[in-house]
Amino acid sequence: MAIKQKNRFLIGLGIFIIILGIIAWGLIPNSLLNRLTVGFSAVQQPLKEGVDNVSDSGVGFFQAIFNGMAIREENQALRDENTQLHQRIKTLEAENLKYQELKQAVHIKERYEGYEVLHASVMSRSFGNIFDMFSINRGGEDGLSEDPSISYAVVDANMNLVGRLAQINAKGTKVLPLYSEGFTVIGKVNKPDGAVFRVHGDLSLSQDNLCMIEGVHVDAELNPGDEVVTDGSGGLFPAGIAIGTVLTVEEQGGQRVATLEPNVLISDISDVFILVGKPYEDQFEEDRVDRDSPEEDSEDSTEEKTQTDDEEAETVEENVGEIDAAENTDEQTEAETGGEDTTEGDTENSDSEAEE
Amino acid sequence: MRSKREILRIIFVYIFYIILVTWVQFMWPDMGMVKMIKPDLQLVLTLISAYLFGFRDGVVVGICCGILRDCISARYLGTGLLLLFLCGVFASFFMRKRFTNNLVTIFLLTFVITLIVETVIFIIQIAILRRPDLVAWSISIIDIFAARILPQILINIVATIPIYLLLRNFGPYPRRQQKEAMKPQQIEDVML
């Protein structure tokens, strides 16, 4: 018995040391261990899809049996709705054309120009505490960089901030939700000259799906109910992504601290969108082109402007000439009209006035 | 000495339960989840298998569940593995000589180990992920206990019931062998 206890202790100690080694190995960026989890993602994705298909089929089968009448009625209602929707689509297409024309007319800039939006499905849910990341079915094979120093913003279908990519593998990726510790984004109140501050996850608030706001300037205006969006500084998150709403504002130790209620509830999400920025080389190239092109553009525009000014000046001169001619004509007409109706004295007076 | 069939049964039943529990825990929609808390089914499975069937079963189940947990949602690889391995080891030694294998004892085991695990995770989070100067210790610890640890313990205890019944009645070992294992001094011979 004592020998068995000793053996168990040795086995347990050995496994414990091996696990500590695994943890240390896993902390090394781009280690082989991190890449080994790729295989798991490759298994997890078809497994999840298979389970979803089976559950959908099963649910559909039983619904077909038990809810046949309800389905028939629902089908009829859906047909009616479908007809209405067709009509609405036609209306919307016409409105869309108008919108496109307006957009071209006022030169509306795309909100996230320079970012490619990549759709992803949620493969697993977060569990909380230090196991709070959830995985999605996009990875290095979809064009995401597996470099640990590069991350991407993740938003939901309504362009609300969900989090950022944390561990990118070839077939799958883990997402760090915005209310987790370790997540930080520079936010601002969505007003002209709105206060800028740091929004981050907090241990005590994460249970209630809330985030902490810190670094608020003493004189900055920040009130409960204010809408908070990303500031855009830092480069990872483009400006203008909705984060949430300010819930409370308090003073703690001479600093203003606030809580933020995110717009998105992570537990309800099944699809997310990754904002993939252009690679730095491309951005640099584009910036260089932009720097070069404005001069050419400005020269062209100067010439065009000069031409336009000349044309306008000519037009103005022509108009002035026309106006003068019209005034002369009027004067002549008045004079002729006056000559018919007035006496000689009046005519002399008018002549003298004309001379004056 | 076990027959080949018995060994296959043990392997397949454990694989089935580990995958099922992991799937339910991580891939099931979060319907009915209160304050982001849901039962730690992997922990409960490890505890019960370790408590009912001994050191080897507890360690193997803990390691398998830990690897899956790390691959799915851990920030640092190996943390879930270490956590569930230690839980399996601890549960296999928990009060074996004083109590019988009844549900109340397993409730107690779940209570104690969930309390320890959640407290350790809280301390790790404070120490590594959060600035200590911002922590109001007296308030935070009470808040965390009331908001997270206590509900987690209660939910885990509730989750203990179905997993215990499954492992006892449809588990890796037939009921006959389990009854024999309940007898003092024979447990090591039967299970190991």
Interface residues (C-beta under 8 A of the other chain):
Chain A: M1 K4 R8 I11 G12 I15 F16 I19 L20 I22 I23 W25 G26 L27 L33 N34 T37 F40 S41 Q44 K48 V51 M123 S124 R125 S126 F127 G128 N129 I130 F131 D132 M133 F134 S135 A166 K174 L176 E181 G182 D202 L203 S204 S206 Q207 D208 N209 S267 D268 S270
Chain B: W23 Q25 F26 M27 W28 P29 D30 M33 K35 M36 I37 K38 D40 F55 V59 I63 L68 R69 D70 C71 I72 S73 A74 R75 Y76 L77 G78 T79 G80 L81 L82 F85 L86 V89 E118 I121 F122 I124 Q125 I126 L129 R130 S140 D143 I144 A147 R148 E188 L192
